[in-house]
Amino acid sequence: MDRPRKETNKQEQISDLAFNLNGWASQIPGGMFRDHLSEIIRLKARGVSTMPYKVELDRDQRPGKPRDSLEKTKAENDEIDSDNPEITFTYIVVGFIPRDVPSHLDVSKQYTGKQKPVGVDRPADEDILTPTPDPHVVVTKEESTSATNAAGGPRKAFKLWVLLNPTRGLCTPFGTSAPQVFYLPRFRNETTQKNNRSANWNKKIMEVVTRSISTTATAITPKQERYKRARDLAIPVVEPQQSFINEVLALTTGFAASKEPWMLQELKETLALAQEDFAYRPPPENEAMYTFVECEQKFTLDEAMQMKQELIRIWPELNCITEQSILQLNQGLTEREPFILIEYHLLRGFLMEGHFRLTESKDGGRNRWNSLRDLVEDVYSNVKRITPPVVSMPSIMGYGDKLLLKAIKNKLQEIVDAGRKMDTDLKKSAGDMTGTDLPVHIWERFSESMDIDVAKMAFLQVTRWVVAEIQQKHEALEKKVQDILNLLDKLKLDQE
């Protein structure tokens, strides 16, 4: 917790300077930052890349990687040609990162004194950075303000991104860390402890962004004011996490009770969405395969290695595929605009054929094909042409899956055969067991007699009753196991 200060009046942030978490100051550049006090700076950009921006800069020394200008382009203002649409997201500019810092200024060390707020006292002129050339623009994704975390609550952390690689007026955001960023005044507050400053400035970002979203909210009604409802319009309302099972049950039971036709229409649309998920998306536990199919971000080597392990676990016959082939196929998918969305039931054939094409031709297929995009398009069209549709296609099982199911089937058949043999042996030893009385009734008939033969008869009848109960239990279990065997027979496991 921050130590309380003597000042009771709120201290204003210096409006013409940007500060980092350590208290170093920098002049705010022009361009899109020109009106940072009067408006929240928004712009359009492509989907994010998890690669750190410094790694991206060092990987390829092309001069066009950083922005040439801080002025917003038409594409960043959402003025994209409708004939060539781009998949974009809205970002809010939080600050910037200077490209070159003078050697006498060590911005990684503490400048503002301990237990002092940052951004309220102007430093010496020689300690203020002048960002030349133009700095890297730092943004946060606007839609993350209404997202939820893993626990289902509102997200409290915002990732920061650096805009690089401008192409056709749009940049790609790359990852960065908070200590490198110089924050604009509206995203700072008077936190004194350095350890809490990053978290509290992060809350300031959330307040600003959610306030910008809530400006369209309706005014508080007299009833809400009277009962103190909806007082905080800055808190976003997020969509609930829906349950597919509960939704189907609610619609079916609702239709059974009311016979409303619109419920059947809703049920039909829900099932159609589920069918689309089954057709296009891998199971959620296969995270790397999911990322490969969605093509939302660049595929990394670690993800390719993870995807190979997932493929071997599901389809052992794909153990010949290399991580390099996976990366090249993903690159070919993303190079096409709009990118190709691989249906899940086509994924195995696409990977096998794509790996074969890449290994067959030299230089990863580039000698035979004009680009990876052309190779991927040809592979996808061929696999889609020869693969049966989902409705008529049997389940995709690997060789290991078939061996396991055949072993389970054989073991269940042994259980059924042993149970039937036991029933036959019991009938031979105990005789007819139909109409056997309960043990209490047997005891009533033979309790008055002291004869040994009568006692033997009573013992035999009690034994028959026990055997009959055991046999009924076996018959019920045998029926359930036989149903499982009938289902396994439909899989045609004996066919190679």
C-alpha positions in Angstrom: 0.0 0.0 0.0 1.2 3.5 -0.8 2.5 5.6 2.1 0.1 8.6 2.7 1.5 12.0 1.9 1.0 15.3 3.7 -0.5 17.0 0.6 -4.3 16.9 0.6 -4.8 18.5 -2.7 -4.4 16.4 -5.8 -1.3 17.1 -7.8 -1.7 17.5 -11.5 0.4 15.5 -14.0 2.7 17.5 -16.3 0.9 17.7 -19.5 3.7 18.2 -22.0 6.0 15.4 -20.8 5.8 11.6 -20.9 7.2 9.6 -18.0 8.3 6.0 -17.5 7.9 4.0 -14.3 11.4 5.1 -13.0 10.5 8.8 -13.3 12.5 9.7 -16.4 10.8 12.3 -18.6 10.6 12.7 -22.4 9.2 15.4 -24.7 5.9 14.2 -26.3 6.4 14.1 -30.1 4.0 15.5 -32.7 2.0 13.6 -35.3 -0.8 11.5 -33.8 0.3 12.6 -30.3 -0.5 16.3 -31.1 -4.0 16.2 -29.6 -3.3 13.7 -26.8 -4.8 16.1 -24.1 -8.1 16.6 -25.9 -8.8 13.1 -27.2 -8.0 9.5 -26.7 -5.8 8.4 -29.7 -7.3 5.4 -31.5 -6.0 3.6 -34.6 -6.4 0.4 -36.5 -3.7 -2.3 -36.8 -3.4 -6.0 -37.6 -3.6 -8.9 -35.1 -0.8 -9.0 -32.5 2.4 -11.1 -32.6 3.7 -12.5 -29.4 7.3 -12.0 -30.5 9.1 -9.2 -28.5 9.6 -6.1 -30.7 13.4 -6.0 -30.1 13.7 -9.6 -31.4 11.7 -8.6 -34.5 14.0 -5.6 -35.1 17.2 -7.6 -34.7 15.9 -10.5 -36.8 15.7 -8.4 -40.0 17.5 -5.1 -40.4 15.1 -3.7 -43.0 14.9 0.1 -42.7 11.1 0.0 -43.2 10.3 -1.9 -40.0 9.8 1.1 -37.8 7.2 3.7 -38.8 8.4 6.4 -41.1 6.0 9.0 -39.7 3.9 9.5 -36.6 1.0 10.7 -38.7 -1.9 8.3 -38.8 -2.5 6.7 -42.2 -5.9 6.3 -43.9 -5.9 2.6 -43.1 -5.3 3.4 -39.4 -8.3 5.7 -39.5 -10.4 2.8 -40.8 -10.5 4.2 -44.3 -9.6 0.9 -46.1 -10.4 0.1 -49.7 -13.5 -2.2 -49.7 -12.0 -4.1 -52.7 -9.0 -5.2 -50.6 -10.3 -5.6 -47.0 -8.0 -6.2 -44.1 -8.6 -8.0 -40.8 -8.0 -5.2 -38.3 -8.5 -4.4 -34.6 -8.8 -1.1 -32.7 -6.0 0.0 -30.4 -5.5 2.9 -28.1 -2.2 4.7 -27.9 -0.7 4.6 -24.4 2.7 6.1 -25.0 5.9 5.5 -26.8 9.4 4.0 -26.6 12.4 6.2 -27.7 14.6 4.6 -30.3 17.9 6.1 -29.1 18.6 7.2 -25.5 21.7 9.4 -24.8 24.4 7.6 -23.0 24.4 9.9 -20.0 20.7 9.1 -19.3 20.2 5.6 -17.8 16.4 5.3 -17.9 16.6 1.8 -16.4 17.5 3.3 -13.0 15.4 5.3 -10.5 15.3 9.0 -11.2 12.4 10.2 -9.0 13.2 9.8 -5.3 11.6 7.1 -3.2 8.1 7.7 -1.9 7.7 10.5 -4.5 5.0 10.5 -7.2 6.1 10.5 -10.9 5.1 13.2 -13.3 4.2 16.0 -11.0 7.7 17.7 -10.7 9.5 18.9 -13.8 13.0 17.5 -14.0 16.1 19.5 -15.1 16.2 20.3 -18.9 19.3 18.2 -19.4 17.5 15.2 -18.0 14.5 15.4 -20.4 14.8 13.2 -23.5 14.0 14.5 -26.9 12.8 11.5 -28.9 14.7 11.7 -32.2 14.2 9.9 -34.6 10.5 9.4 -34.1 9.8 6.9 -31.3 8.0 3.6 -31.4 4.3 3.9 -30.8 2.9 1.8 -27.9 -0.7 0.7 -27.9 -3.1 -1.6 -26.0 -6.0 -3.5 -27.6 -9.3 -1.8 -27.0 -11.4 -4.9 -27.0 -9.5 -6.3 -24.1 -11.3 -4.0 -21.8 -14.5 -6.0 -22.0 -12.8 -9.4 -22.0 -12.8 -11.8 -19.1 -10.0 -13.6 -17.3 -9.6 -17.3 -16.6 -11.8 -17.0 -13.5 -14.7 -15.4 -15.5 -14.2 -11.9 -14.0 -13.3 -8.7 -15.8 -9.7 -8.6 -17.0 -7.5 -6.4 -14.9 -4.3 -6.5 -17.0 -3.6 -5.0 -20.3 -0.8 -6.0 -22.6 1.3 -3.4 -24.3 2.4 -3.6 -27.9 4.8 -1.8 -30.2 3.7 -1.0 -33.8 6.2 -2.2 -36.4 6.3 -3.4 -40.0 3.9 -0.9 -41.7 2.4 -2.5 -44.9 -0.4 -0.9 -46.9 -0.8 1.6 -44.1 -1.3 -0.9 -41.3 1.2 -2.0 -38.6 1.6 -5.3 -36.7 1.8 -5.0 -32.9 4.7 -6.8 -31.2 5.2 -7.4 -27.5 6.9 -5.1 -25.0 7.2 -4.6 -21.3 5.9 -1.7 -19.2 9.3 -0.4 -17.8 10.4 0.6 -21.4 7.3 2.7 -22.0 6.9 6.4 -21.6 3.3 7.0 -20.6 1.1 9.9 -21.7 -0.3 12.1 -18.9 -3.9 10.6 -18.9 -2.4 7.1 -18.1 -0.5 8.2 -15.0 -1.4 8.8 -11.4 0.3 9.8 -8.2 1.5 6.4 -7.0 4.5 6.8 -4.8 5.8 3.2 -4.4 7.7 2.0 -7.5 6.5 -1.6 -6.9 2.9 -0.6 -7.1 3.3 2.0 -9.9 2.9 -0.4 -12.8 -0.2 -2.0 -11.4 -1.8 1.4 -10.5 -1.0 2.9 -13.9 -2.5 -0.2 -15.4 -5.7 0.5 -13.5 -5.6 4.1 -14.9 -5.5 2.6 -18.4 -8.6 0.5 -17.6 -10.4 3.6 -16.2 -9.6 5.7 -19.3 -10.6 2.9 -21.8 -13.7 1.9 -20.0 -14.8 5.5 -19.7 -14.4 5.9 -23.4 -16.6 2.9 -24.0 -19.3 4.0 -21.5 -19.8 7.4 -23.0 -22.6 5.9 -25.1 -24.4 4.5 -22.0 -27.9 5.7 -21.2 -28.5 8.2 -18.5 -29.4 7.0 -15.0 -33.1 6.8 -14.5 -34.8 8.4 -11.4 -35.6 4.8 -10.2 -32.0 3.8 -10.5 -30.9 7.0 -8.7 -33.4 6.4 -5.9 -32.3 2.8 -5.3 -28.6 3.6 -5.9 -28.5 1.4 -9.0 -26.0 1.6 -11.9 -24.1 4.4 -10.3 -20.7 3.4 -11.9 -21.1 3.6 -15.6 -17.4 3.0 -16.1 -17.7 -0.7 -15.3 -18.3 -2.6 -18.6 -21.0 -5.2 -18.9 -19.6 -8.4 -20.3 -21.4 -11.2 -22.0 -22.0 -14.3 -19.8 -20.2 -17.5 -20.6 -23.0 -19.6 -22.1 -23.3 -23.4 -21.6 -24.2 -25.3 -24.8 -25.8 -28.1 -22.7 -27.9 -25.8 -20.7 -29.0 -23.8 -23.7 -30.1 -27.0 -25.6 -31.9 -28.3 -22.5 -33.7 -25.0 -21.9 -34.9 -24.7 -25.5 -36.1 -28.3 -25.7 -37.9 -28.3 -22.4 -39.3 -24.8 -23.2 -40.7 -26.0 -26.5 -42.2 -29.1 -24.9 -44.1 -26.9 -22.5 -45.1 -23.9 -24.7 -44.9 -25.3 -28.3 -43.4 -22.0 -29.5 -41.9 -22.4 -33.0 -39.2 -19.8 -32.4 -37.6 -22.1 -29.8 -37.1 -24.7 -32.5 -35.5 -22.1 -34.7 -33.1 -21.1 -31.9 -32.3 -24.7 -31.3 -31.5 -25.2 -35.0 -29.2 -22.2 -35.0 -27.4 -23.4 -31.8 -26.9 -26.9 -33.3 -25.6 -25.3 -36.5 -23.0 -23.3 -34.6 -22.0 -26.5 -32.8 -21.6 -28.3 -36.1 -19.4 -25.5 -37.4 -17.2 -25.9 -34.3 -16.9 -29.6 -34.9 -16.1 -29.1 -38.5 -13.5 -26.3 -38.3 -12.0 -26.3 -34.9 -9.7 -28.9 -33.2 -10.5 -29.9 -29.6 -9.7 -27.2 -27.1 -7.0 -29.3 -25.3 -4.9 -29.2 -28.5 -3.9 -25.5 -28.2 -1.2 -25.5 -30.9 -3.5 -27.2 -33.4 -6.1 -24.6 -32.6 -3.7 -21.7 -33.1 -2.5 -23.3 -36.4 -6.1 -23.6 -37.8 -7.2 -20.1 -36.6 -4.2 -18.3 -38.2 -4.7 -15.3 -35.8 -1.0 -14.8 -35.1 2.4 -15.9 -36.3 3.2 -19.5 -35.6 6.4 -19.9 -33.5 8.9 -22.8 -33.4 7.8 -23.7 -29.9 4.2 -24.0 -31.0 5.2 -26.1 -34.0 7.0 -28.5 -31.6 3.9 -28.6 -29.4 1.7 -29.2 -32.4 3.9 -32.1 -33.5 3.4 -33.8 -30.1 -0.3 -33.3 -30.4 -0.4 -34.8 -33.9 1.6 -37.9 -32.8 -0.8 -38.4 -29.9 -3.9 -38.3 -32.0 -2.6 -39.6 -35.4 0.6 -41.6 -34.8 1.1 -42.1 -38.6 2.0 -38.3 -38.8 5.3 -38.8 -36.9 7.2 -38.1 -40.1 6.1 -34.5 -40.2 8.8 -32.0 -39.2 8.4 -28.7 -37.3 9.8 -26.9 -40.4 7.0 -28.3 -42.6 4.4 -27.1 -40.0 5.9 -23.6 -40.0 6.0 -23.4 -43.8 2.5 -24.6 -44.2 1.3 -22.1 -41.6 3.2 -19.3 -43.4 1.5 -20.3 -46.7 -1.9 -20.1 -45.0 -1.3 -16.7 -43.5 0.2 -15.2 -46.7 -3.1 -15.5 -48.5 -5.6 -12.7 -47.9 -8.0 -13.6 -46.6 -6.3 -16.6 -45.1 -7.5 -20.2 -45.7 -9.5 -21.6 -42.8 -8.7 -25.4 -42.7 -11.7 -27.5 -41.6 -10.7 -29.9 -38.8 -11.7 -33.0 -40.7 -9.3 -31.9 -43.6 -6.4 -31.2 -41.3 -4.8 -34.6 -41.3 -4.9 -35.0 -45.1 -3.7 -31.4 -45.5 -0.7 -31.9 -43.3 0.3 -35.2 -44.9 0.0 -33.9 -48.4 1.6 -30.6 -47.6 4.6 -32.3 -46.0 5.0 -34.6 -49.0 5.0 -31.7 -51.4 7.6 -29.7 -49.4 9.9 -32.7 -49.0 9.5 -33.8 -52.6 10.6 -30.4 -54.1 13.9 -28.7 -53.4 14.2 -25.6 -51.2 11.0 -26.2 -49.4 8.9 -26.3 -52.5 9.9 -22.8 -53.8 11.6 -24.1 -56.9 8.5 -25.9 -58.1 5.9 -23.3 -56.8 5.9 -19.6 -57.2 5.3 -19.2 -53.4 4.2 -21.1 -50.4 0.8 -19.6 -50.8 0.4 -21.3 -54.2 1.5 -24.6 -52.8 -0.9 -24.4 -49.9 -3.8 -23.4 -52.1 -3.2 -26.4 -54.4 -2.8 -28.8 -51.5 -6.0 -27.5 -49.8 -8.1 -27.7 -53.0 -6.9 -31.3 -53.7 -7.5 -32.5 -50.2 -10.9 -30.9 -50.1 -11.8 -32.5 -53.4 -11.0 -36.0 -52.4 -12.1 -36.0 -48.8 -15.8 -37.0 -48.2 -18.0 -34.4 -46.5 -18.4 -34.5 -42.7 -21.8 -36.1 -42.8 -20.6 -39.2 -44.6 -17.1 -39.4 -43.2 -16.3 -42.0 -40.5 -14.4 -41.0 -37.4 -10.7 -40.4 -38.0 -8.8 -43.0 -35.9 -5.1 -43.7 -35.9 -3.6 -47.2 -35.8 -3.0 -46.9 -32.0 -6.6 -46.1 -31.4 -7.8 -49.1 -33.3 -5.4 -51.4 -31.4 -6.7 -50.1 -28.1 -10.4 -50.4 -29.1 -9.8 -54.0 -30.4 -8.2 -55.0 -27.1 -11.1 -53.5 -25.2 -13.6 -55.3 -27.4 -11.8 -58.7 -27.0 -11.7 -58.3 -23.2 -15.4 -57.4 -23.0 -16.2 -60.5 -25.2 -14.3 -62.7 -22.8 -16.3 -61.2 -19.9 -19.6 -62.1 -21.7 -18.4 -65.6 -22.5 -17.3 -66.3 -19.0 -20.6 -65.0 -17.6 -22.6 -67.3 -19.9 -20.5 -70.3 -19.0 -21.0 -69.5 -15.3 -24.8 -69.4 -15.8 -24.7 -72.8 -17.5 -22.6 -74.4 -14.7 -24.9 -72.9 -12.0 -28.0 -74.4 -13.7 -26.4 -77.8 -13.8 -25.4 -77.7 -10.1 -28.4 -75.9 -8.6 -31.2 -77.1 -10.9 -34.2 -75.0 -11.7 -34.2 -71.8 -9.8 -37.6 -70.3 -10.9 -40.1 -69.6 -8.3 -37.6 -69.7 -5.4 -39.0 -68.2 -2.2 -37.3 -65.5 -0.1 -35.1 -66.7 2.7 -37.6 -65.4 5.3 -40.3 -67.6 3.9 -38.0 -70.7 3.8 -37.2 -70.1 7.4 -40.9 -69.9 8.4 -41.6 -73.4 6.8 -38.6 -75.2 8.3 -38.1 -73.5 11.6 -40.4 -75.9 13.5 -38.7 -79.1 12.4 -35.7 -80.6 14.0 -35.1 -83.2 11.3 -31.7 -83.1 9.5 -33.2 -83.8 6.1 -35.4 -80.8 6.5 -32.4 -78.6 7.4 -30.6 -79.8 4.2 -33.7 -78.9 2.1 -33.8 -75.4 3.7 -30.1 -74.9 3.0 -30.5 -76.0 -0.6 -33.4 -73.6 -1.2 -31.5 -70.7 0.3 -28.6 -71.5 -1.9 -30.8 -71.5 -4.9 -32.2 -68.1 -4.0 -28.6 -66.7 -3.7 -27.7 -68.2 -7.1 -30.8 -66.8 -8.7 -30.0 -63.3 -7.5 -26.4 -63.6 -8.8 -27.7 -64.8 -12.1 -30.0 -61.9 -12.5 -27.2 -59.5 -11.7 -25.0 -61.1 -14.3 -27.8 -61.0 -16.9 -28.2 -57.3 -16.4 -24.5 -56.6 -16.6 -24.2 -58.9 -19.7 -26.9 -56.9 -21.5 -25.0 -53.6 -20.9 -21.7 -55.1 -22.1 -23.4 -56.6 -25.1 -24.7 -53.2 -26.1 -21.1 -51.8 -26.0 -19.9 -54.7 -28.1 -22.6 -54.0 -30.7 -21.4 -50.3 -30.9 -17.8 -51.4 -31.3 -18.8 -53.8 -34.1 -20.2 -50.8 -36.0 -16.7 -49.2 -36.0 -15.4 -52.2 -38.2 -12.2 -52.4 -36.3 -11.2 -55.6 -38.1 -11.0 -53.8 -41.4 -7.5 -52.4 -42.2 
